[in-house]
């Protein structure tokens, strides 16, 4: 699982890359659902099928 550390906080996320490069990046946020993960948002939405963008589905921290 990819990670990015910002301000000492490590964030994890699920990614989807299009076949062609370069591509714009779309962030799909899950809102304030305490149990939602990026992978769940990927499964719950249809963004993977609707766009050729690179898509990041970040996991929340502390339920947010």
C-alpha positions as CSV (number, residue, x, y, z in Angstrom):
1,X,0.0,0.0,0.0
2,X,1.5,3.4,-1.0
3,X,2.4,5.8,1.8
4,X,3.0,9.5,2.0
5,X,4.3,11.3,5.2
6,X,3.2,14.9,5.7
7,X,3.9,16.8,8.9
8,X,5.1,13.6,10.6
9,X,1.8,11.8,9.8
10,X,2.0,8.8,7.5
11,X,-1.0,8.6,5.2
12,X,-1.9,5.4,3.2
13,X,-4.0,5.3,0.1
14,X,-5.2,3.1,-2.7
15,X,-4.2,4.2,-6.2
16,X,-5.4,3.5,-9.8
17,X,-3.2,4.5,-12.7
18,X,-4.5,4.9,-16.3
19,X,-2.8,3.1,-19.2
20,X,-1.6,6.4,-20.7
21,X,0.8,8.8,-18.9
22,X,0.8,11.6,-17.9
23,X,-2.6,12.0,-16.4
24,X,-4.4,14.4,-14.0
25,X,-4.8,13.2,-10.4
26,X,-8.2,12.9,-8.9
27,X,-8.6,12.6,-5.1
28,X,-11.6,10.7,-4.0
29,X,-12.3,11.5,-0.3
30,X,-14.6,9.4,1.9
31,X,-15.9,12.1,4.1
32,X,-16.4,11.6,7.8
33,X,-17.3,7.9,7.8
34,X,-15.2,6.5,10.7
35,X,-14.8,3.1,9.2
36,X,-14.3,3.9,5.5
37,X,-11.0,3.2,3.8
38,X,-9.7,4.2,0.4
39,X,-10.2,0.7,-0.9
40,X,-13.9,0.8,0.2
41,X,-14.4,4.1,-1.6
42,X,-12.9,2.5,-4.7
43,X,-15.4,-0.4,-4.5
44,X,-18.3,1.9,-3.6
45,X,-17.8,4.4,-6.5
46,X,-17.5,4.1,-10.2
47,X,-14.6,6.5,-10.7
48,X,-12.3,3.8,-12.0
49,X,-14.7,3.2,-14.9
50,X,-15.7,6.8,-15.5
51,X,-12.3,8.5,-16.0
52,X,-8.9,8.0,-17.4
53,X,-7.3,10.1,-14.6
54,X,-4.9,8.7,-12.0
55,X,-7.0,8.3,-8.9
56,X,-6.0,8.3,-5.3
57,X,-8.4,7.0,-2.6
58,X,-6.8,8.1,0.7
59,X,-7.5,6.3,4.0
60,X,-8.8,8.4,6.8
61,X,-7.0,9.2,10.0
62,X,-8.9,9.0,13.3
63,X,-12.2,8.5,11.5
64,X,-11.9,11.6,9.4
